[in-house]
Amino acid sequence: MIQVNAVGDACPIPVVKTKNAIRELRGAGVVQTTVDNEIAVQNLTKMANQKGYGVRWEKLAPQRFAVTLTVGEGAQAPAPEEPECCAPAPAQGKRTVVAVASGTMGTGDAELGKALMKGFLYALSQTEPLPATILFYNGGAPLTCEGSASLEDLKSMEAQGVEILTCGTCLNFYGLTDRLRIGDVSNMYTIVEKLSQADQIIKP
């Protein structure tokens, strides 16, 4: 049995960790993932049901759950392009552009929005195929700058060929021109060009 500790991990990290552990099995076996919330239990159960794995879970403590997945002989390892929450997977064969216009995802609580955006960019870094380009503008510009919690995920994607562009006007407006840490400075003409040439546009 492979034990996975996903306590304290935000969506979609428990699912990603579990999928990586299943790949390590290289066939039949058991993976048990410990999480601290029922949403993670639901996401893992959904993934197991979609893949045809056996799944059961138990509550160990008020904020501790153990989800056990049993992978049978001949089962295929999960493909990384199917995150169960937080981020849509780009369609195969399409030129996908992700347009990030805010440092938060959705409307409502600002701190929750920041956590969701961080989770989105992490999930995006785990998809295959990766998007061709990620555009950052307006409130999204700080995400490519010093102090951003998503820099490592963005660096990982850039290293794999993803083009990362940040609006120069926006960097200047927010006083961040000297703090850009990933990708290149862009302009509105290029942003329009990238969006108009895209086969698929994702706006978190």
N, C-alpha and C positions, 0 to 999 in steps of 0.2 A: 504494500500500500504506500502511495505517495501522499504525504501530508502537506497541505498548503495553508499557510497562515495569511489570511486576508483581513484580519482584524484592523479596523481603522482605515481601511482602503476605500476610497470613494469609487462610485460607478465610473467606468466599467472595469476597474482593475481586478476585482475578484474573478470576473468571468475570464479576463485575459490570462491571469495567473493559472486558473484551472485548465484552460485550453492548452497552455504551455506544458503543464504537468501531464495531461493526457497524451500529448505528442511524445513525451519522454517514455511512456509505456511501450510504444512501438508494438501495439497489439492489445491483448486482453490484460485487464488489471483493474485496480481500484484506486481512486483518488478521493481523498477526503479534504474538504475545504472548510476552514473555520472562519466565520464572519460575525459581525456584530449588529446586523440589522435584517429585518424581514424582507426588505426590497432585494437585497443581495441573494437571499434564499430563493425568492421568486425568479430572479434572473437566471440563477444557476439551474433551477428546476426546469425553466423554459428551454434553456440551451440543451439540457440532457434529453428532454422529451423530443426536441427537434432532431437530435442526432441518434435517437433510439437507444440511449444508454439507460441502464437501471439507475434509479435515484431515490434516495430517502433522506430525510433530515430529522434532526432532533434538537431540542432546546436544552442547552447545557446550563445556562444561567440566564438572568434577565436580559443581558446583552451579549449572549454567546450562542451561536448556532453551529452545528456541524452538518454539512451537506456531503453525503457519500454518493459518489457516482461509480457505477460498475460498468466497465467497458468490456464487451464480449469479444470473442475471437472473430477476426475478419472485419472488425469495425474500422472505419476510416478515421484518421485523426482529424480534428476540426480545422477547417480552413480559417486563416486569420482575418478574412474579409467580412466576417459576419458578427460585428459587435451587437450584443443583445439589448443595449440601451444607449442612450445619450447621443449617438452619432449615426447618421445614415451612411451606408457603404456606397462609394462611387460605383457606377455601373461599368462592367468590363467593356473595354474597347472605346470608351468615350473620353473626350478631353474634358476633364472636370476642373472647374475653377471654384474655389471657396472664397467667399467675400465676407470678411469679418469687419463689421462696422461699429462694434462696441466691445468693451472689456467685459461685459456681462452677457449672459445668455437668457433670453426671455425677459418678461416683466414681473415685477414683484420685489422681493427682498434683494438688496444689492449684494450682500455677502453670499447668498445662495446663488445669485447670478454669476458671481465670480467663480465659485466652485464648479458650476455647471460648464462654464466656458473652459476652465482648466481641464475638466473631464472630457469635453468635446475634442479639444486639441490632442489630448493623449490618445483618445479612441481613434481619431483620424490618423495618428502616426502608426497605428497598428493595422490599418486596413490595407488591402491589396485589391486593385492597384491603388497607389497613392494618387492624390490629385496632381494635375500638371502645375497648377499655380495656386498660391494663397495670397489674397490681397488684403491688406490692412489699411483702413482709413478711418477718419474721425476718431471716435472713442476706442477703436480697435488698435490704433497706432502704438499706444504704450505697451502692447503685448510683445512687440519685437524689440523693446528697449531694455536697458539695464534695470534690474529689479523685477522683471517679469517672471512669474512662476512657471511659465510655459517655454522658456528659452531652450531647455534641453530637448523637449519634444520637437520643437521647431528645427533645432540643429540636426537632430536625427533625420528629419524629413529632407532638409536641404542636402545632407550628405548622400541621400538616395536619389537626388535629382529633382526634387521639388523646388520650383521657383517661388521665392518669397519676396513680395514687393510691398513697401510701405509708402503711403502718400507723403511726398515731401512737404506740401503745404500744411498738412496736418501735423507733421513733426515740428515744423516751424511754429505753428500756432500754439502748440502745447509746450514749447521750449525744450524739445527732445532731440533736436538735430544731432547733437554731439553724443547722445546716449543710445543711438541705434546699435544693436549688438548682433543682429542676424538679418541676412538678405540685403536687398538693395533699395535705394530711394527711387520712388516712381513719381509719375505725374498723372493728371486726369486723362490725358490723351491715351496713355498706355493702359490705364485702368479700363477705360471704355473699350479699347481695342481687345483686351483680354476677355472682357465679359461678352463682347459681341461675337468673338470667335469660339466661345465655349460651346460644347455639346451639352453640358450639364452645369448648372450653377447651384451651389449650396450656400445658403445664408443662415447661419446658426442664430 
